[in-house]
Amino acid sequence: MFLEGFKDVFIMLLIVATIFSVIVGYYESRTIQRGFLETYTDAITIGIIVLLVAVTGFIQDYRAEKALEALKKLTAPKARIFRDGREMIIPAREVVPGDILAVESGDTVPADARITESVELKTDEAVLTGESTPVGKGTEPIKPEASLGERKDMLYMGTHTIYGRGRAVVTSTGMATEFGRIAEIVQTAEEEETPLQKRLDRFAKKIAKVVVILSLIIFALEVYAEEALVKGGAALISAIIDSFMTSIALAISVVPEGLPAIVTIGLALGAREFARRNVIIRKLSSAESLGSVTVICSDKTGTLTKGQMTVRRLYNSGRSIDVSGVGYEPEGEFREGNSSLNVENDEDLSLLLTIGALCNNASLVNEKDIWRIMGDPTEGALIVSAAKAALERTQLEKKYPRIGEVPFTSERKRMTTVHQTREGELLAFMKGAPEVVLERSSHIFENGKEKELTDAKKKEILEINEKLASDALRVLGMAYRKLPSTLKEFDETIENGLVFVGLEGMIDPPRDEAIEANKLCEQAGIKTVMITGDHKLTATAVAKEIGIMKENRLVLTGAELDKMRDEEFEKVAEKVTVYARVSPEHKLRIVRALKKSGHIVAMTGDGVNDAPAVKAADVGVAMGISGTDVTREASDMVLTDDNFASIVRAVEEGRVIYDNVRKYARFLIACNFDEVLVIGTFAILAGLSGIAGEIWFPLPLLPAMLLWINLATDGAPAVALATDPPDEDVMKRPPRKPEEGILHGMSAFIIASFILQSIGTILVFCLEYYVWPSHPWGWPNGPIIEANRILSLNEARTVAFVQATMFELFVVWNCRSEKRSVWRMGRDAFKNKFFVIAEIVSIVTTLGITYVPVTASMFHLIPLSITDLAYVIGVASWGFLVLPEIFMGRKIWKWQ
């Protein structure tokens, strides 16, 4: 990594020129008696600065690399295993042979494993076999000579479970797996640059071409002037090398080669801040896109709401029953009006609660007197409601062991489990969306008897469902069916002719922080869209409470969406803020419609089938708690707390990162072109004066000085801009347009800065060298005293060097905001302590090298008097006059 810093073409040319300078200096010292330092000062100085530049670049790259490594650790996959008799989630890298894996739909398999339990388990093994068809998995043994694709009793690392669930014993991990063998062959993946890095890289290369041409012109003029003066020989070779080094040093100081690097640092440091805000960035490019987001499409349950479902109301045998209790603690009672119900003596209510507890894959655990749910919060609420009636799931499972399952999917909107009674009877228990369950029911269980379910009764139940939904309750219907005891295969055919038992209505209150986050979105010009599988009335009630649902806004259901053509939907998509009863396929249509309207879309997802929509969005957001591995791998960022407010905080941080990159770019471009103007002006004048046989216009800045200015200003102070705190209006302005260039609205500021700095540098040099030199040498007609001329030249170069460096260190203060100059920032100007320290260090070291004899000699500087220093800093303070209030937002050239 350190040696990479020397591969830059300009650095390599400078090193070559320095080597030639040493060689020429050696041969000159053999004919002209000079000391070691006198002979090699310039070469040593430039060599040291090149080393410092490489070290600075190395430190920046190393910090970025470490930040990216930390990011990779955060995004590392997890595995669900059983150890010491309990279920736990651990990093996938800690899985060992012998562990028992638990896999469900959407999980990535962390190791090769032998299946011990399978419930309709299917995996996608295309990554290994190339076959896109899902592979059914079971526990039946296979022949030893079976090919990889035929081993139906094995799970393989890197594959995805796309249906059902199962358990398996780990047989091999890491490079010993089938996937590992392939990985061993192909370990050549390279990091891809972000779009912003690519744009800045192209921009830097454009500038480099211009600078190379200007440097060549300056080099030619300098060589012409020197040739006219020295008339050949070793002195001419030395002069040519000096001119070459000046041109290369100029190119290094002007070309903003650090722009792409600072983007990496800014994004990597931002990723660390994202993690602190419960957001893990999987792709750095998404940090750029976040600042442009115009629409956030968010799931309701657990993201906009607390995700702690609690059953509040039941409908059973024509009764409306209230359930008390808070959270997941299994304490509460069941009341019908003012009367408390005894569930033990209530067959109808017991059956309803039993179905909810058994048609379920979650579990209720007590850890250190804290009750929590392992699994889906909705299923957890059903287990808790049953536990309040002393119907514990573990005891129920002993009484009704599960022997089959038709898994839940977003499209089916239902789940069915098959259980066997002690008498050998088979029972199918179903839970799902009330309208789906009713559609598949032919009877109803009331007062301990099965009765025919009439259309009138269905209508009555649907009306009750709507009433519960209008009270912001999420409602699930419960039903059962007796199956033939001879049945061995269980699929969707068993989900007909059911007996409807009742409804369970649960509430998931909106997060307080989601309400505040939505207000922040409105201020920032971002539209929030709620997407849920819940009933239309439930979704609308929650959306109103959060503040998403406004006047003249629409609510659209999945059924209504199915009836609309894409063209029709695109026309109304702008007005829709709530989508209810939708499936993952609808999410993909929503993303496409909004993107066609010109929006930058962030889309959340958790289930397997959410992955296409998450991937299609400009910023895909996966849930870290409830999300599946498949969705996480398709996403750009992962929420570790499944909280909508974290998305909004991420948008804010994305804007801050982009703003800070703009600050750095503005400073770099504004302060890197003045040296070209200064050196170019004097090179032209030197070329003209060379005709007379005397260089009347020596260069104001030497190669070492140019390199130091680049090191002192483009180093710590510029990098510190990447850590600047946000502007106060960062979430009070509309999203930026993605097509806007990084230098949008900066041209007036850039031109004003480099013109003022160039004038200042030329002014102080000319005053010190031509008007009032401390060591008069009679220019142009008086007698020339070589020693005095060199002293005056060194003094003039000192004031030019100090002025040029200080101007850049002053103007950078006005690069920290696009609307407020340093004079209006007040105390905010000192919030970034790293920036303030970097400024102090750069100023002290720049002045220090002029007063320390060794460094002053190396740079050909003269210690300045207090008077000289005062007027030079006075001219440099013009940098404070480049006010963003005046110059920012003005576009002068088209291509920016």
C-alpha angles and dihedrals in degrees: 000000000000093000090050087072090067095052093080107115094229093050090049092050090049091051090050091049091048091052090051089048090055091049094049091044090053094053091044091052089057092062100029116047107234134151124254095254092043090053100044104025096110093046093048093046094049091044091054092048092048088052091049091050089051092048091049091050090047092052091050093047092045092052090048091048092050091048090051091048090053088049091053090052090053092051094045113127123259131218132210111222142161117240130160089005097301139091119251141167117231136167109280090236089066094059112114135189109280096036117129110234124207112203131183136177109302098022123129111228107241098198143004108280142173112238116240099168130024132181108183087316116182129172137194107232097170090119089065107025103024090232111130094194113103113252119226113227130206144153099257113123119247134209116276092237093054115131122241093264092051097054096103093167094061135080118206131213114255095024123113131233106226101175140022127357141261151158130246141178114240112242102174139003140199118352091359091069126090089253091048092057089057092043090054089061096045111043098138104102112144129205111256119224118242119247090253091052090050092050092048091045090054090046092051090050091052090052090045091058092051092046093049090054092048091046091052091051091049090047092052093049092048093049090048092052093046092047090053089052106042100028099216135304132097090317090062092051089051090048091049091052090049091050091047091051090048091053093047093045088050091052091049093050094047105039107086093220089151094066098089090041094053089051089058091048093046093048094043093049088045090053088057090052089048090055089052087055093052094260123117113201110214096179121035091211089068090064087065094046093051091072090059099047112131100171130037113196107197135184113237108218114076094352105061090016131049095258091225101119118198124185107236105166139024133196113205134151091352092308131120108217126190120214121205129204137084132251121331098326106119095229125112144088139248118237134183104199105312095338124097115224126224103218094194090067095040110086095181095051092043091054092050093051093043092055090050092050097045101039085066143099099195126094135210115226134181115214117177091339091308116120116214140162126244104205136009114003092220092056089043091058090056092051091050093049090053092046089055086063091049090254099134115192096225091056092044091052090056090052095043108024114197116243102167145015141195100202127230119254131177091244095050094043090204144077130206130194127189121219135183123222124217088257090058095254117144121226128187115208119197134190127177148108106339095236091050093049092046091049090058095042124094098174141033130220111229130160092352095307137098112238133179113270106232126200089247091055091047090052091049092051092047090052090052088048090054091048091052090046092051087058088060092257121145106225130206126186122221128207141157141200135197111234131202108270089227094061113117105168120063121198139134092298089077090061096081133086092031129170111236113224108175151284134283116203118197133180130220107187119219116261112254089222090053089060091052092043091053090053088051089052091054090052090049094051093250122138119219118213122191118214120187144154089224127109117286093246094049091050092048093049093051092043091054091050092052092044097245095115111075136167115287090022123124136227115210128190126209091248091054090046091053090058093054126087117229091253092053092046094049089057094055100032091091091061099044115098100162129048115187133188091011130154128218090262088061089055090060091052090049092052093048094047093050092046090051088055089058099259126143102226132206112194128189125211143165111173128077093254092052090069097088092053092044090051093046093052121092087239116023114202121197128192114247096200105034098019126107124237091245092058092044091054091050092049134089094215139016127215110220091196099036087232125149090211089062090059090054091047088051091052089052092049090047090056091048092052092050092046091052092049088052089051091053093045092049093051094045096050095039094054104034101067100057092078089057091053093046097044092039093052094051093042090057091047090046090051091052094045091049089072088071091054095250131086102228092169111055118183112273093217130043125214093259091051092051091050093048092051088052091048097044097046106027090046126062100353092050094044089048087065088069088066097046117134117250125272114256091245097049092118096033097070130074121262115278119252111254092222092059113111120238089249094050110149095001103100097096091049092048095048093045091050100050094041092052091046093047092050090048094050094046091044098053092042094051093044092051097041105034110019109037110005114178088221107044113213102172106254123219107353104015127088113289115231104194097205093050091045091055092046091050091046092050091048091049091048090049093056090044091049094047092045094049093048096043093047090057092046089052099043091052088072089065091050092068096082136027094213107027129058120213088263091063097039094075112176091355087074089071099044093097100069093180090058094048092048091047090052093049093048093048093049094046094047093046092052090039095061090056093056102037105086096219096050092038089056092046092053095037091242133151123215106253125230118240089254093052091045092050096053093042092053088044090058091043090054087072081089088077089059093065091094120190089211088066106030107030120092093029115122116206105161123044102220096061 
